[in-house]
């Protein structure tokens, strides 16, 4: 193998890593958009988040090693402006990805805070196929139980302890009044069809054919299953 073959192999490897990194970042952005636009909590992207966090860790280690190399060789003229620019671009990209990760997690925490009792009850009624385990990360499952415990303590200390026992339940459901706040699955959402084959939605007595790259406004519960199969994305 001559030097040209070595250089060609290195370039192909670098391009493949770059393409894989771009695909992961695009998947993260879409997952964040779906989470922000959906009225309910979507399944936690555990594999994607693991890949993203590994990517961030690798880039941070690369930056650390590069800065150490730059500090050791800054006085002998080896470090060029192109080298410094490359590090700056990588740092900016790491910050961008980290921001999207934080936005994704904050969006999920906001829903958990709003629908805490609903998802805690769901954890108590978790089915054998582990639906909630796919819905929440381990940290999120621990968080909702701790948050509900603190919330209950706060309410009890402020006013619940002064009420009769039968009025102190936070998830009471009597007289047609449900105290548990649930996600509104009838909420209207903007969607984009990315399926290669048209998707037919039946709305009352009418039908809508959703074609690829078409943008529509529909009720969330009508397209939820297509969101799970990634035939539709939220915008």
Order of alpha helices (4+ residues) and beta strands (2+ residues): alpha-alpha-alpha-alpha-alpha-alpha-beta-beta-beta-beta-beta-beta-alpha-beta
